Amino acid sequence: MYTVHHLNNSRSQRILWLMEELGLPYEIVHHQRDAVTNLAPPSLIAKHPLGKSPMIEVDGRVITESGAIVEYLCANHGPHLLPARDTDAYISHLELMHFAEGSAMTPILLQLYVGKLGEAGAPLAPRITQQLQSHFAYMEQILRPSGHFVLDDLSAADIMLSFPAEIAMRQGQAKSLPKLADFVASIQSRPAYKWALEKGGDYAFA
């Protein structure tokens, strides 16, 4: 039995989705953002010094970081979601697993935080916008004819890239990124995605 520490309206929704795809037994501990600051609550800090979600618990071990959790779960329960290690697809998998939480998330978070500065943040806006467009265009470009990023069926990279892809759609990029729009529509139509959404609750990117 796994425990998923889930923060509403956050990237931890991906972990619930993966749990459902793999058919794993798990329980959810819900953590709610502060209604004013939108920050995570102290209850997460009580579980781990960084106080961030997602995190999972298994056999008394707390595991943090989205990419690490996805890799761990897939390695132990979903090898079909990982390319064979001696293939070029595996190199692409490694790149995209890191891209999802590294390059792709950096301008997304910068836009969120700098946007709160008003005019003081205006000088940074053009660069942030350029980086967002560059990363979203890259995702559009590398999608395979099958509609997936690495394999021709669902893979760990699809799970990880679902969040920035949904951000792109939330920002009104569907017409300029039609393949990415189809990807988002496809994952959101999966039964496991819908079950995870019902269990996870508030999620603005669905």
Secondary structure as GFF3:
##gff-version 3
##sequence-region A 1 206
A	DSSP	beta_strand	2	7	.	.	.	ID=ss1
A	DSSP	alpha_helix	13	22	.	.	.	ID=ss2
A	DSSP	beta_strand	26	31	.	.	.	ID=ss3
A	DSSP	alpha_helix	42	45	.	.	.	ID=ss4
A	DSSP	beta_strand	55	58	.	.	.	ID=ss5
A	DSSP	beta_strand	61	64	.	.	.	ID=ss6
A	DSSP	alpha_helix	66	77	.	.	.	ID=ss7
A	DSSP	three_ten_helix	79	81	.	.	.	ID=ss8
A	DSSP	alpha_helix	88	101	.	.	.	ID=ss9
A	DSSP	alpha_helix	105	114	.	.	.	ID=ss10
A	DSSP	three_ten_helix	115	124	.	.	.	ID=ss11
A	DSSP	alpha_helix	125	142	.	.	.	ID=ss12
A	DSSP	alpha_helix	156	170	.	.	.	ID=ss13
A	DSSP	alpha_helix	178	188	.	.	.	ID=ss14
A	DSSP	alpha_helix	191	200	.	.	.	ID=ss15
###
